[in-house]
């Protein structure tokens, strides 16, 4: 795990399954040794997933706000979203494009892109607090210990609660 990240191990055939977002698609499209696809997350009690999103922003200090706004308008237009679809990196935010053949019936993998649309109602955003990167780091380490060391699920949950409570408490919202 320390020698290669999960995306690299999957792309090299050293990992059978991977939990990731659409952003890994650009890397996975370079795989030549095997076919891959996507599937929805398994459901335990309630179906839920995490919303990873990209944003286009203009800084208040920008000296070219009009040009930046023109670019954002293009990027969100049908033409811009179709160009984005070709990269495979994200699910288009333009609804018409997300339901188009360009996204759903591409000759490029994944062949089941509708999975990303079918699960929209179950997605939840991650908290927007200043300590979120620390919370992710701590939680990732605990989850990896649970997976690779075989810790019981209740012990993993206890450790996550115990080691993140202070991080949540001191986190500030923007």
SULTALIN-V791270 format. One record per backbone hydrogen bond with DSSP energy under -0.5 kcal/mol. NH is the residue of the N-H (numbers start at 0). CO is the residue of the C=O. If there is no record, write none. Layout:
# SULTALIN-V791270
{{NH:CO} {NH:CO}}
This chain:
# SULTALIN-V791270
{{8:4} {9:5} {10:6} {11:7} {12:9} {13:8} {14:8} {19:17} {23:20} {24:21} {25:22} {26:23} {27:23} {28:24} {29:26} {30:27} {43:41} {48:121} {50:123} {51:49} {52:50} {56:54} {61:58} {67:63} {68:64} {69:65} {70:66} {71:67} {72:68} {73:69} {74:70} {75:71} {76:72} {76:73} {79:73} {80:76} {81:77} {82:78} {83:79} {84:80} {85:81} {86:82} {86:83} {87:83} {87:84} {91:89} {94:92} {97:93} {98:94} {99:96} {102:99} {103:99} {104:100} {105:102} {112:109} {114:111} {115:112} {116:112} {116:113} {117:113} {118:114} {119:116} {121:118} {122:118} {122:119} {123:48} {125:50} {128:126} {129:171} {131:128} {134:130} {135:131} {136:132} {137:133} {138:134} {139:135} {140:136} {141:137} {142:138} {143:139} {144:140} {145:141} {146:142} {147:143} {148:144} {149:145} {150:144} {154:151} {155:151} {156:152} {157:153} {158:154} {159:155} {160:156} {161:157} {162:158} {163:159} {164:160} {167:163} {168:164} {169:165} {170:166} {170:167} {173:127}}
